[in-house]
């Protein structure tokens, strides 16, 4: 009887596991928001992430990218379970629970930014909106498109001003978020530029001319040309760069092997792919 009883118990447990599923992954990204230029470039606006356990990671505020810190970090705040539920419910009502895109005006070079939401409600949905918040004068827009854009804009304003949306008790104190990987993109400064802004810092990881991989136009859109290098640093290399760049500004030049470089830093979060691949020749 005992073996049969044990099999019965194991069968019941298997049914319970199948019904309840595995515990929720606290590192699952529930919602990701990012805004960047439509043309592919290296550096986009850092993303905002909401994790399943209520961590809300947002880019640190920077007034001026040239005079501000060279490395723009992130802040993390802990939200309550009720706050996460309210956000995900609002995301669904805003239409983020179905993948779609809202392109910019047809035939006009007016599309300058693209806002992308990735919403995970058990299934990942991606919604992309060009020129969110801008009205297309003279461009006929269907009612359902205009209504959809307005709902997304309303959600975007609330999600990016979370302290004005949710009760104070639902939003924890902002703390520094520690990242583990970072993109470094470098381009040699032309000699015709003259005296650079500020005193250059010595690049700590060998020759920048051989760092990472060749990158096409890392700091600008336009004709594709091999004009820089891009790589991802982590571990001890990341610690070394963070220590050296602690006093650097966005416009601080870097020196390596007798040359001067402009260097951009972009911390990587969950879902970030790293350096963009160079197009085929």
C-alpha positions, -999 to 999 in steps of 0.1 A, spaced: 0 0 0 28 24 8 43 25 -27 8 31 -41 2 59 -16 35 75 -25 27 74 -62 -7 90 -54 9 118 -34 35 124 -61 7 126 -87 -12 151 -67 19 173 -63 25 171 -100 -10 184 -106 -6 212 -82 27 223 -98 11 222 -132 -18 243 -120 2 269 -100 32 271 -123 67 280 -112 74 310 -90 75 344 -108 110 354 -119 118 386 -101 142 396 -129 116 394 -156 111 427 -173 74 436 -172 77 468 -191 106 484 -210 104 519 -225 130 534 -248 132 564 -271 158 569 -298 164 583 -333 148 565 -361 180 560 -380 202 533 -363 230 549 -343 250 538 -313 236 559 -286 199 561 -278 182 576 -248 187 551 -219 157 529 -213 133 527 -183 126 492 -170 100 478 -146 108 444 -132 84 418 -119 95 423 -83 86 460 -84 121 475 -91 117 506 -114 150 515 -131 152 550 -146 180 570 -162 197 596 -139 188 631 -148 214 650 -169 209 687 -177 237 689 -204 253 658 -220 285 678 -227 291 693 -193 273 666 -174 289 633 -162 304 612 -189 287 581 -176 249 585 -172 239 561 -145 206 548 -134 184 550 -103 162 523 -89 131 526 -68 110 499 -52 73 499 -60 47 480 -41 29 450 -56 -3 471 -59 16 498 -78 29 472 -103 -6 459 -108 -19 494 -114 9 501 -140 3 468 -159 -34 473 -158 -30 508 -173 -6 495 -199 -32 470 -211 -58 497 -212 -35 519 -232 -32 492 -259 3 479 -251 -10 444 -248 -10 440 -286 20 445 -309 16 473 -334 33 503 -348 23 539 -354 46 553 -381 52 589 -388 39 610 -417 41 593 -450 65 609 -475 77 635 -450 112 636 -433 95 647 -400 101 615 -381 128 622 -356 122 599 -327 107 565 -321 93 554 -288 91 517 -281 73 498 -254 79 462 -247 52 449 -224 53 414 -209 20 402 -196 30 365 -200 35 372 -237 58 399 -250 42 427 -270 61 455 -288 45 488 -296 64 514 -316 53 550 -320 71 576 -341 70 612 -329 50 605 -299 32 636 -287 35 655 -321 5 663 -343 9 658 -380 -4 691 -395 -20 684 -428 -16 647 -425 -50 628 -425 -50 605 -395 -78 579 -389 -97 582 -357 -86 549 -343 -50 558 -349 -53 592 -332 -72 576 -303 -45 549 -300 -17 574 -300 -34 596 -274 -39 567 -250 -3 557 -254 8 593 -248 -13 595 -217 3 563 -203 38 575 -213 33 608 -193 22 589 -162 49 562 -165 77 588 -169 63 608 -139 57 580 -116 59 601 -84 30 622 -97 9 592 -106 12 568 -77 7 574 -40 39 584 -22 37 553 0 38 531 -32 71 545 -45 104 538 -26 133 562 -22 156 565 -53 190 547 -50 219 542 -73 215 511 -96 245 490 -101 250 478 -137 274 450 -148 281 458 -184 287 490 -204 291 500 -241 321 521 -249 320 538 -284 350 558 -295 358 580 -325 390 598 -333 388 636 -330 399 653 -363 430 674 -361 411 704 -375 391 705 -343 419 724 -326 422 725 -288 397 700 -273 373 708 -245 392 703 -212 423 683 -205 423 648 -220 422 617 -199 444 587 -207 423 557 -218 431 529 -194 425 498 -215 452 497 -241 450 512 -276 416 526 -285 424 520 -322 421 483 -315 394 483 -289 363 462 -295 351 461 -331 349 486 -360 318 507 -357 301 526 -385 293 562 -377 290 558 -339 280 595 -332 260 606 -362 237 594 -389 246 598 -426 267 579 -451 280 547 -436 317 548 -430 341 531 -405 346 560 -382 351 544 -347 353 515 -324 327 499 -301 330 473 -274 314 461 -242 333 462 -209 325 442 -178 342 427 -147 376 442 -139 377 462 -171 344 479 -162 357 487 -127 389 502 -143 369 524 -167 345 535 -140 374 546 -117 391 565 -145 359 581 -159 346 592 -125 358 628 -130 351 629 -168 324 651 -184 305 642 -216 327 664 -236 360 653 -220 384 641 -247 404 609 -242 440 602 -253 453 568 -265 486 561 -284 492 597 -292 457 603 -306 426 621 -292 392 605 -291 356 613 -283 342 585 -261 306 577 -252 295 554 -224 262 535 -222 254 512 -193 236 480 -204 205 467 -187 184 436 -192 174 432 -228 202 454 -242 221 438 -271 254 457 -269 272 472 -299 252 473 -331 265 451 -359 283 468 -388 263 466 -421 276 443 -448 299 460 -473 
